[in-house]
Amino acid sequence: MERFVQLALDLFGDPSPARPAPPPEPVAAAPALPFTEVFQPTAWHHPRANRRVQLRGCEVGYEFQRGKRRTIGLSVGAEGLSVRAPRWSTFGEIEAVLHEKAGWVIDKLVEARERAQHQARSRIVWADGAELPLLGESVHLQLDPAHGFSGRGAALDAATRTLRIGLPHHAKEAQIRDAAQAWLMRHARSVFTERLDHFAPRLGVQWVRLSLSNADTRWGSASADGRIRLNWRLIHLSMDMIDYVVVHELSHLRHMDHSPRFWDVVASVMPDHAERRRALKDAALPLAEAG
């Protein structure tokens, strides 16, 4: 049977720390917490928090689940801290891990708050005249009901940096968003394909298929069989960051890990990959929900 291997590039950095747990002890579960004081300086509550802990002077309400796993895992996302643990792990052991990793947890919660604030400030309002980022620069949306754009629904006027959308002026926000995002996805596929074709020969690899994702936690992934998956929302960011993700995933076709050999492959075509990686880590994609 063919072995399937895939490696993914997270939006928010390295995987969560993990630690083995001791034999079980019966402990009563803590009552559920209300979702209050979200992203306050001294209180961090996950919306599904069912336990809490004091870490470095901050009350952290976290989502806790047990499951079929061998280690205690911590992850921090937009909603807050989540903890997964084996069925036999004790709450004493879990809290020991949390206190050991307190600095990492608080740093990640602060990063998540700053990213959420950045996204809120850059939320796209899908309306005539609105701005949205494209390849790191702003373009304006313009409703153009008289134009059909050859069935494509939208077209970019590069000279004026205007994305013209074939919808009436009374179109709803969700309609404008859907038409604009459909064009953005098509444009993303075109740009990503060109960059894959540009870097693959330089890296000595061959990719076989590109698919687009809308994942909240992954910039991209690569499979050992040559399949590449990229987050279409990268099209909002600069070409430097897009190229970093493309090179990162193509390099996995040489080494399906993050070993020194892998980073040597990345550096062979992108000596400044560390700077680009930091820029990508700090990048915040705009909120694009329609009201």
C-alpha angles and dihedrals in degrees: 000000000000113000114233117211126177133175124195134202111222124222092221105042136259127005119275119271117257135195134186119254132223128238118299130280123188108246129167116244119246119247119261117268126226116244101252138139092021112192094000116154094250101026130056115180126180111219089240095040114155099165136037137203137181111240119179093333094314126111107227118193108196139185109247127195136167122214149146098303136116101221141043109255129196125197132174121202138156091293096049139255123352124187125197120189141173117264092251099049118113126230088237090060091045092052090047089058091047092051091046090052095036094119092051092047095050093045091052092047090052090048091049091051093049091047091050091050091049091049092048091053092049097044111144115236104207102222140112108292096018122141127231132176119253120179089342096309133090125257127184125233116228124184110222110179093176094062125076096186093216092295093304095107097222143035135192120235098205094190094060097027089237127145105207115204123198098229133114119260091249092058115135122248092251091053092051091047093050093049093046094046092049088057092044091053092050090048091047092054091050094048094043092049091052092050093046089052090048098052103031096075091046090054094044094240137116124218119204107193139012122208128178125230135193095204120156094212107033133069091187149322139213131210125210090240091064101264115142125197120192131182106247090214088073084084087079091062132073122279090247090064094042090052091051092055092045092051091044093055095042090051088059088066084069098040123013094207141054096257123141087262089059093051090047088058091050091048092050090074100017113039091173094054093123092059091046091049091053091049090051092049090054094045117108120200116223119257106251105183118132117232 
